[in-house]
Amino acid sequence: VEAIEVTIVENDRKPAGYQANQLTILGQIDTSTPEGRFVNSITQSANRVAPAYGLYTSVMLAQAILETGYGTSFLARNANNFFGMKFKDGEDEGKYDYVWHVSNEVVNGITIPVNSKFRVYQSTDESFIDNAVKLKYGVPWDPVRYRGTWKVNTRSYRDATQALTGTYATDPNYGTKLNNIIERWRLDQFD
């Protein structure tokens, strides 16, 4: 087994059970395609982070796949940003660098391009941890906004993907897209 070295930016919300250099091998992904190689490349981060926060590994993987187009997006390639996490003025200075990027947002049922600042991460794990923190601790105005994604509050990953639709993403088909990705790659094998 080859050693993995991961650099993590300190985060006071990392749970006690999280170990950055812990190698967890679960499940199998066909790596004969570029898409499969991308899924395989992020599986270790998801396997370390999602369970430590009580979240579904399959959902976290599906989000990263969907948000980055299998790692081909500008944000994945240039910012290690696998979840489309935006930079918040007045809150993120000194914690993250940022890049400007145009993304498509659904507003009143219409998809429009919006130029926004996005967070830059130093590693894949840092991006996955930030996503997990958001899902576990919510947003300032609603700390339990994503409680429907927590394993303790759900029967399956399908409940979690449904809870992300209309809260995490503006796309009304977000949950369906995540479910399709989970089924295609059998990502529930990691849950």
N, C-alpha and C positions, 0 to 999 in steps of 0.2 A: 504494500500500500504506500503510495506516494504521500509525503507530508504536505499539508496545506497550511499556508501562512496567510492570515487575514488580518488586516489592520482595521481597527474599529475606532471611530471617534467616540470619546466618552459620552455617555448618555445616562443621566441619573434614573431613567425609567427602564433600564435593562433589568429583567427579572433575575433573581438569584440563580435559577437553573440554566441560564444562557451561557454557553461557553463558545467563544469565537473560533477556537481551533479544534473543536470537537468534530470528528469525521463521523457522519451518520450515513450509512448506505442502506437505502430502502428502495424497493421497487426497481423496475427496469424501464428504460426509455430507448427506443430505436434511434440510434445516432447516424443512420445512413443518409439522412438529409440535413441541409442547413438548419431547418426548423427543429429537427430532433436534437442536433448538436446544441442549439441555443437552449432548449428545454433542459437538456442534461447539464448545461453550464450553470444554470440558476437553481437547480434542484437542491444542492447542498445548502445554500443560503436559506431557502424556504424550509428545508427540513430542520435547520437549527432554530430559526426565528419563530415560525408560526406556532409550534407546540409550546414554546416558552411563554407565549402570550395567550394561549387558549384559543387559537384560531385554526382554521382549516388550511393545511398545507396546499391542498388542491386549489382552493380559491385564490390563495396568494400567488401560486404559479400561474393560474389562468389570468389573473389581473395583469401580471408582468408580461405575459405573452400578448394579450390583447392591447395593452397600453403602448407596447413597443413595436408591434408588428414583428414578433419573433426577433427582437433585438436590433431591428434595422432602423428604428426611429432616430432622429437627430438627438433627442434627449437621452436615449440609451447609449448611443455611441459617444456623445460629447459631454455628458453630465452624470453618467451612471445613475440616471433617474429612470427607474423602471415602472413608476406608478403615476407619472404626470403630476408630481407634487409641486405646487406653486410656491414661489418665494413670497413671503409676507413682509411688506415694508413695515418698519417699526417693531418687528418681532424677530426677524431672522438675521439681521445685521450682526456680524461677528460669529454667527453659528454656521452659516452657509455662504458660499459664493452663489452667483446666479448667472443665468443666460437668458436672453430674450428669445422667445419662440412663438410662432403663430400656431395655435391649435384650433380645432373645430369644436364649437360649443353649441348645444341645442338650447335655443331661447324661444319660448312660446311656440314650440314645435318646428322651428326653422333652424337649420344648421348654418352658423355664421363663423367666419374666421375671427379669432381674437388674439391680439399680440399681448403676451404676458411674460412676466419673469418666472423662471422655474429654478428650483434648487439644484445645486451641483453637489454630488456626493463623491467621497474619496474611494468608496468601494461598493460592491454589490451588497454586502451585508449591511452597510450603513443605510442604503436605500430601503432594503427589506425591513430593517428595524424601524425606520421612520414611518413606513406604512403601517407596521404592527402597532406602533405607539398611537397613531391616529385612530386606528380601528378600536383599540382597547380603551383609550382615554378621551376620545371624541374631539370636539372643538370647544373653544372657550365658552361659547354661548350654549352648548349642549354636550356635557361630558359623556352622556350615554347614547349619543346619536347613532352609533354603530353597534349597539348591544345585540342587534339581530344577527350579527356576524360571529358572535362568540359561541364556541362549541357548547358551552353550558346552557345556552338559551335556544338551541336549535336541535332538530332531529337529524339533519343531514346538511351537506354542502349546499343543497338546493335552497334551503331556508336562508343560508348566508348570502348566496348570490342574489336572491330576491330582495334581501334587506339592503343591498348595495345600490339597487336600481332606484334612481330618484334621490338618493342621499349622497352617495360617493360620486356618481357620474350623472350627467344630464341626459345621457342617451337612454330613452325609454326601453330599449332592447338590451341594455347592458347585462342583465342577469341571464337572459337567453344566450347571449354570445359567450358568456363565461361558462355556462353549462355545456354548450357545444364543444368548447375547447377541452373541458374536463373529460367529457366522454370520448373525444377523439384520441386523446393521449392517455386515457385511463388514469388520470391524475389522482383519483380517489384512492388509488393504491397507497398513496403517501399519508392518508389521513389515519 
